[in-house]
């Protein structure tokens, strides 16, 4: 008899715009693959709590606290809604301190760069995004970048653990300690300290500008990159650009207390929402990342192989990938391949 | 070929008058790593081409904590008005109070505009073609303000300063340059969605200046999207203006796109002084003294300097020789995929200069 894996619950946040349809695509593919996942759908649109503070709905928080694992589609950016960015709220609620983006070239989706295989790990709670700004005098603004020992150590530890758990060979700390001597200097020192406990992983340091310079000439020289918030924001998007953009890039956010939320990082694409034209690849690859995080590597590999095979075959591609098939057709092709793989 | 006749006149600056019978004196700071050898090659080429420039060499020792050396260099530049420099290493084994010498130089001399012209070179193989981007980067404030303190143990604050004056100043420089060079679009790069006050101020200043140049299109782009666009479709960019750190990122990305740090020259302009160097300011310690560094970027920087001194003929002659040499693939240095040596490249450049019938000295 087949060993029956216990069903694990995942909180699913479909999101806005194309969110619901790409979430359905992912659920369908998971069902075909017989992945032992039970989806619990929740909405995270902010509500005003008792103290007048904005918060995510209590049933969403409860679900996440119990399941610990979330999969999230794109969320609308509120312009005049009065409440802060939902992504920011989620980050603060679950202390999502590490943003992880594996960037792997997709065979069949050609970009000027081939053989990209790296991971960016970005500190996601402090740094340049502290939100602390002051007008000193009229015409002079000061923005504060905050680097702390604790956050730097935490992200460095995550990076080395990730490298070890995912069979990666090296971790590179990205910094500008020549200019920001104290802040990036502190970050670098913590990375060096943590590296001492991971002698099996090679540790290097590189200036942000040198990384940018080398990345666009030869991305194959990079493996795992760890860095503070702003550099991470820029580099993770740069690397996404190398492999084809946000429509095909997976992303995961690791929080304290074992919480992890995986998400697609593209927009809600309101112009094609509901028209069965969306590309579910980014969300699907994020879901694959999630399966690997949960230790369900076989399911993850199977689904990823099917997805890459469909793209490589070029017969059923969505418009953004260069074809003119529907989202449902693309999804069906992946499902078919999964069944064939079984 | 318009590529060969580029001049870099800056109408905003008056170069110092030639002294002592038509010869200029320029401060030369060798720096560390590959700086000294590359600048020796510049002197070699200048001597060979009878360029009327004398170099006043000022050494800056990066291993000492005192600021005497860098202050001497700054004084020399104030005296001569123009400098050519290699990068001075910042040893971060030293205390954080020992600031970057390069940064001290830029801020003391108020070299507020860092200008980099990134162009695809015909002889160089790259993934992207037809790139022609001018990057104007604010060079004195922003994240490079060197204002840091440890407020409580284990918590460091680093201040990024954006001022209206400097933002207006750099935006004005960008638009003036765009108009002078006949460029059609200026894009401001920022992160004002997160740094609402700081980058918000920068963006607002750019908009204000833009309104005075209705002939030039102005738009803006968030920095992370910018890097993504640069690696997929760099041809969409024309002139870009941005604060200091984003300038660091964008200029390195662009240099990488057109072939690497060995190819692109850079210039730092203030109202009074001008300092020329390689665009990406690399020390290149690992390739120093091995005769493998690419002399192109530093030689092109020296041509920018000659244009600044109004020695246009010399600038064109050397520049044309460099571009002709670039077409000889077998001479390419390792950074652009070849096996040529630095001296082979320099000898060939000098041969091209001589063959054009210019007055040269023996070599």
Interface residues (C-beta under 8 A of the other chain):
Chain A: X111 X112 X113 X128 X129 X131 X133 X134 X135 X138 X139 X140 X141 X142 X143 X144 X145 X146 X147 X148 X149 X150 X176 X177 X178 X179 X180 X181 X182 X183 X184 X185 X186 X188 X208 X209 X210 X212 X213 X214 X215 X216 X217 X230 X233 X234 X235 X236 X237 X238 X240 X241 X242 X245 X246
Chain B: X90 X92 X96 X97 X98 X99 X100 X103 X127 X128 X143 X144 X146 X148 X149 X150 X154 X155 X156 X157 X158 X159 X160 X161 X162 X163 X164 X165 X191 X194 X195 X196 X197 X198 X199 X201 X223 X224 X225 X227 X228 X229 X230 X231 X232 X245 X248 X249 X251 X252 X253 X255 X256 X257 X260 X261 X280 X282
